[in-house]
Amino acid sequence: MPILDSGQIFSEVGTKNPWEDHFFKHQVNYSNPGGFCQHVKWYLSGDIPKGISIDASSGVISGYIKWFDKQPSAKALFTFSTEKIKFDGSNYKNSNRFKHMYFDFHFTIYRDVKILDGNGNCTVPLTESSGVFIREIKLHDIDNYDFIHKYLNGEKDKLKRDPMINVNGKVYNKWNVEELKSAHPGPFYIPKH
């Protein structure tokens, strides 16, 4: 099979397995078939992780893989609840969270090419394919982080509050939320108003 990738494919930048919202980039490994004369296009089909695509001419799969709450095929593995998350974060595990630590997205890579016919003309279409999967890893409490972003940016509920979060005595706001995310996986104390 001229497409040499099969099974799990890995990101060639950053980490081996992408976390939620990490940048993924992978050059499909392939060789040209006998009689090859023209590349037509690369494309994907199946359970493609939202946020990535393939370059039709180069065969590079890339993009920022979306969080699990944006992945339709992962929805069955959520803990759905009608309970709104508490400001202190104490019930965050029941707030529509992805239950597992990773999820495998299975899809197929296709390449359309043309090969020479018996007279040496570049006219015969050929489609090559290979089944692969990408394993996406849960980024700690990414759904809780999403809540924090919405809270700090005033998008959650519309209640009047100070745009800050207090964690172990240190105050964070929308300007240093990345520091908060890396330093504290949660749950969080959020001031009530």
BELMO-V579749 format. One record per helix or strand of 3 or more residues. SS is the DSSP state (~ for helix, > for strand). FROM is the first residue (numbers start at 1). TO is the last residue. Records with the same first field share a line. If there is no record, write none. Layout:
# BELMO-V579749
SS->FROM-TO ; FROM-TO
This chain:
# BELMO-V579749
>->23-27 ; 36-46 ; 60-64 ; 102-116 ; 122-137 ; 164-167 ; 170-173
~->68-70 ; 72-77 ; 92-94 ; 142-152 ; 177-183
